[in-house]
Amino acid sequence: MALGEFERIDRFFAPLSRGADGAFGLTDDAALLPAPPIGTAWVVTVDALVAGIHFLADDPSDLVARKALRVNLSDLAAMGAQPYGYTLALALPKDLADPVSWLQGFAEGLGADQAQYGIHLLGGDSVSTTGPVTLSVTAFGTVPRGRELRRAGARAGDDLWVSGTIGDSALGLRLQTGDLDSSGPGDADLVDRYRLPQPRTALGPALVGLATAALDVSDGLVQDARHMARRSGVSLVIEASAVPLSASAQRHVDRSAALLHDVLTGGDDYELLFAALPSRRGEIVRAAERAGIAVTRIGRVEAGEDVRVVGVDGRPLGGLDRGGWDHF
Ligand SMILES: [Mg+2]
């Protein structure tokens, strides 16, 4: 059954705007953003996802929806912002087999995450395309004015921290593609981490006033560390043995040390990498406890402008640093 644009909006998307001030039930030409709470500023971020590039064409549509939302929420968290709402542009192939059930699942995925993260759909557009499923989410959040977390701001002498665990998603992708043999039942968690990001929306705002610089790890820990190093004009030294791994990821690395490369460069972690003064260690640990996520000190900030991954002896990881690591 074909659905017209208005029917699509009415049936699947308008209910998602319920409770959003200024969205007018998606019945008007545009939405209103209220003035942000006194002393705060709007933070805006946008991400586009294309089937075949960012997800598989036959991925369940509820997961596609949640991933699209969550990569944006992760960017808001990286700025220290509290999520508020989002707009959505969706292009569906004309020849999609069952658009009604695809949209049904998609809207259910959005609804579940709206409830989880306390956000609403503010507006959007839904069109047909001769290409693959393509969607774009623009997310809005608020941050205390002038106190947003930037990539610039890390200073020599700062500690370097990361939230959660690193590498689960990279190993999960390899498990899902059959590129890596399963090592036990915990592997399902690795695949889950790949399929559904867990943005650190509680930790990000809690780091405002504590972190000197922050970003979310999407490209890979080492690549994203380079982004911070460049923007801050510093060197970041990462102690490989301090990088937190889940029990499942550790089991894979114990079996095959070469997988440490995937862990450190694989990406899709959606953890927060941040720098902070050593004098703030206690406050950071307490803030993370309140946010319900572990944080780990993985290194330090030094003068210079590069990223070094060092072993327990303090020397750049042998073999890795030269050969396969050159592309950093
Ligand atoms: Mg980011």
Boltz pocket constraint, residues with backbone or C-beta under 6 A from the ligand:
constraints:
  - pocket:
      binder: B
      contacts: [[A, 74], [A, 75], [A, 78], [A, 215], [A, 216], [A, 218]]
      max_distance: 6.0
